[in-house]
């Protein structure tokens, strides 16, 4: 990695902006350009060698290179992200990590994915290194859990919690692990801790509501269902997800209503604005609804913004 910095003439005496730009040009230029792979949580050195990885991998790689040449690079977490997954009927949020570089009173957002760039430009939630390392262990643990490697999954998820006990995502995955192992009480305890540590997560509330429904604890099930719905209402991408869902079901008016809610929460987000115009034109024209879902691109693209 030091050879990379030398080959790209990235030295401490350069202007901060030049350092950042040369690091990005070096990572994305040439035949071995860095590529985004959502399922791969790699260490900084692994991401550098393979030139691929997810947002955690890229952030750790960039921060490692940036700090080596004297940049004040810090990790930043976006809690409301444009990516959702549905697992067993439960909508699961996906947080996103990028980097902020501080220089002479300015902040530069370094973002690897184009679909996050606009959201990232408005989101400031600096997190300590320990949280990112915890995400590294947690992501790896979740992958092991999905592949049925139970002992390895537990080891990694525990490492995530030990690294950062306030990481609600790690507590949530520990709960899923415990349920899968048949220890429901331990699973419940872990999910309750997850709800406590991550006050924005709606998916953990829905998981708890589902659990209490199965155990016949109706009051608790209703309480967490309401809490999950309350938390979801504050997430613009939850409403966007529901808008796309309504459109696929052929309910154009419902799709517009959901998208309007998303836009009120994130009024300057260009994607919401453009799709809302398109849906309103469809409604006004009275034409049949074509399926207009545009999948998120996974092509990595460098984005450097000053704020």
RACORFEN-V246390 format. One line per field, one symbol per residue. ss: DSSP state (h for helix, s for strand, l for the rest). phi: phi as a letter, one per 30 degrees, with the letter a starting at -180 (. if undefined). Layout:
ss = ???
phi = ???
This chain:
ss = lhhhhhhllllllllhhhhhhhhhhhhhllllllsslllllllhhhhhhhlsslhhhhhhhhhhhhhhlllssssssslllllssssllssssllssssssssllsssssssshhhhhhhlllllsslhhhhhhhhhhhhhhhhhhlllhhhhhhhhhhhhhhllllhhhhhhhhhhhhhlllhhhhhhhhhhhhhhlllllhhhhhhhhhhhhhllhhhhhhhhhhhhhhhhllhhhhhhhhhhhhhlllhhhhhhhhhhhhhhllllhhhhhhhhhhhhhhhhllllllllllllllsssssssl
phi = .ddedddchcbddddedddddddddddcdidcddbdbedcccdedddddchakcddddddddddddddciddcbdbccdccdcbbcbiicdcdbdbcbbcccahicbcdcbccddceddddccbbebdeedddddeddddddddddciddddeddddddddddbdcdddddddddddddddicddddddddddddddcdcdcdddddddddddddicdddddddddddddddddcdddddeddddddddicddddddddddddddbdcddddeddddddddddddidddcdcdcdddcddbdbbbcb
